[in-house]
Amino acid sequence: MINRLYCKHCKRSIKKKTELVTTREGFKVAPYHAVCYTENFQRVRPSFLLTNGQLNGVPGNIGAVTAILFGMGWLIFVSSSLKYVAFLMLIPIVFRIYSFVVFERVLNEQVKQ
């Protein structure tokens, strides 16, 4: 069974990993073509529901590593009553992992077949 990815904007199939851009829309992750994302969504003002940042690629990896480092630093240097705030740093990490498992891995499997 071949799972296909479709751009949420233009509804066409995404065939290559270089074409894929995933973004967070509220609590959902949406796939877009790189061109559709650049033309339509990159300039939209970010808000809580639409972050406008890429979850995949270099920006997503840098964001996930930054969240890990910040969360670890928070756990180490902050008093015990505020340590639970560090769990908020799990949110971008979970979105990045979800983006990889659901979208990027599908494209990797299509290339192998």
Buried (B, 14 or more C-beta within 10 A) or exposed (E): EEEEBEBBBBEEEBBEBEBBBBBBEEEEBBBBBBEBBEEEBBEEEEEEEBBBBBBBBEEBBEBBEEBBEBBEEBBEEEEEEEEEEBEEBEEBBEBBEBBBEBBBEBBEEBEEE
